[in-house]
Amino acid sequence: MLVPTELELRRLADQGGLARADLTVELAGFGPIAAAARAAVWIERLRPARVVLVGIAGTFEPERLAVGTATTFARVALDGVGVGQGVAFRGPPALGFPQFPRAASAGLCVPAIGDTLELDGLPREERPAAPVLPLLLTTCAASASPEEAAVRRGRHPDALAEDMEAFGVALAATLAAVPVSVVRGISNVVGDRDSSRWRITAALAAARTRLFELLEDEGP
């Protein structure tokens, strides 16, 4: 189990924590680079059966994914690696080369990785009814305004939420052939930097509940 920051870990502890005999909880670090590096080290050392990232995120659609709730994502995309900024930005697929090439040697057997990865752990009852599987967008810097959020959403119209770690963790897990799930509590609307409107405690309480529902759904 990976949690991005000490703040999130403390707030989860306030809700009862993540203590279970079958869980090892570690900090992932803030942002996709630290999260990828930490996840890779953690996976190499502990050889877990699966990796789950738990924390907070912002919502692009508060009517569909409300602040104070939580969800499990089926896909994660990365925005920010490529060329240019704003509306001029072009990611790896548009540039014609992947972030990581197809590998079938040196212990790896993974397809080429562009800017999207599949995740595990969507609850069973949600799989048949989801024509467009829930997408989480990972960025190196959170959207600072509604306008910036709109530009990113324009590039990834299926994205329901924005975070800063999931793609890094998912990449590390994918390269290690370890299943990975992401549970995010929704603390704010993407682009809203007024923390007086954020609901971090409620978001993490919902994420904790969602996590244990996921673990119960999938069994040992």
N, C-alpha and C positions, 0 to 999 in steps of 0.2 A: 504494500500500500504506500503510495507516494502522496504527500501533501506539499504544495508549493512553498508556503511561507510559515514562519513561526506564528504570525498573527492568526492564520487559518487553523493551525494546529491547536493554539490556545482556545480559540472559539469552539472548535470541535470538542475539546476537553471539557469545556463548560457545559456542553450538551450531553455529556456522558462518555465522551471519548470513543476510541475505536478499539478498545482492548478486547481481543478474542485470541484464543489459543492458536488459531490457524492464521493469524494476521501478524505480519511484521510491518511496522510503520516507520517510514523514513521521510526526511525532508527532500524535496526535489530541487528547490532553489527557484529563484524569481526569473522568469523569462525563458524562452525556448532553448537558448544555448546552455545555460546552467542546468536546465531540466534534462536535456539530452545527455549531457556529460554525466550527471549524477545518476540518471537511470541506467546508463550503460555500465557504470561501475557497480551499482547495486545489483543489477542482473547478473553480472559476471561473478560477483562474490557469493550471492545467496541462491542463485539458480532457482528462482521462484517458478511455481506452476503457472502463474499468471501475474500481471501487473494491473493495478487499478490506481488511477489518478483521481483524487478528490479535492475539490476546492470551489472557489467562486468564479463567476463569469458575468458578463453583461449581456443583456438581451437585445436583439435587433427588433423583435416583435413582442412588445409587452402584452398585447391582446392575446397572443397565442402562447407565449412563454412568459408568464408573469413574474415580476420581481417578488422575491420571497418564496418561490417554488424551486424545484430541482428537476433535472432530467438526466437521462443517459443518452449518449450520442452514438451514432452508428458510423459516422465518418468525421474526419478532421482534415482541414485544409490549412495551408500556410500562405499568408500574404506578407510580402516584404522582401523575399529573396528573388532577385532578378535585376531589372534595369529600370531606372527612372523613379518618379514619385507621382502621387496624386493620379489624375486621369491618364497621365503618360506612362504609368507603370506597366511593365510587362513581366510576367512570371516565367518560370522554366518551360511550361508547355509552349507558350508563344515564342520563346527563343529557340525552340527546337532541340533542346537537350535536357535530360533529367537531372535532378539533384543527386540521384544515385543510380548508376547504370544497372541493367539486369545482371544478376550474379548467379552463377550456378557452379561455383568452385570455391575453394578455400572454406568449405563448411557452410557456404551461403547458398540459398536457393530462393531468391526473391525476384519479383518482376522489377522493371525500371520504376523508379519513384519520381513523380513529377511534383505536384503540389497538393495531392490528396492521398490519404491513407484510409483504409477500412479499419473499423474498430469492432471489438466483440462486446457482447453483453447487453444488447437491446433485449428488454424483457420479452418473454415468449408471446404474451398477449398483444404486444405492440408490433410484432414483426409482420403478420399478414396484412394488417390494416394500414401500413405506412407506404404509400406509393412513392414518396420521396423520403428517403431515410434521413433522419436528423443530422445536420452538418454543423460542426463547431469550427469556427475560424480562429486560428492562432496567429497572433501578430507579435512583432518585436516591441512595439509601443502601442498602448491602448489608444483608441480613437479619442481625440481631444475635443471634438465638437460633433454636433449632429451632421454637419456638412462632410466632415471626414468619414464618419460612419457610413453616410450614404454612398460615398465614392467606393468604399470597400465592399459594401453590400452590392453595389452595381457589378463588381467583378465576381462576386460569389452570391448570386441571388437566392440560393438554397440555404445560406447560413442563417441559423437561428440565434446564435450567440457568438461572443468574442471572448477569447482568453489569451494567455501568454505562455502556456507551457505544454499543452496537449500534443501538438505535433512533434515537439522534441522528444517527449516520452514515447510516443507511438513509433517514431522512427527508430529509436534505440531498441524497443521491444521487437519491432518487425525484423530488424537485422539480426536479432538474437533468436528469432523464431519462437517468441513467447507471446501468448495471447494478451491483449491489452484492452482495458475498458476505461471509459472516462465518465465520471459523475460530476456534474457542476451544479452548485446552487446559484440561483440568479440574484445577484446583489444590487443591480442597477441597470438602467437603460444605457446601451452603448452610446458614448459621446457625452453623457451627462457627468460632468466632473464636480457637481455639487454634492459632497458627501453627506449633507444633511438629509438627502433623499435616498441614500443607500440603505439597504437592509441586510447587512452582512450576517448578523446573528441569525435572523430568520432563514436566510439562504443556506447557511451551513447546517442549521437544524434540519432543513428539508433534505440537504445533500446526505447527511448522516442516515436519515430514514430511508432515502432512496438506495443508498449503498447496501444497507442490510437487507432490503427487499431484493436487490439484485443477487446478493450472495445466497439468500434463501431460495430464490427462483432457480438458480443454477445448481444448488446442492454442493456437496463436498467435492 
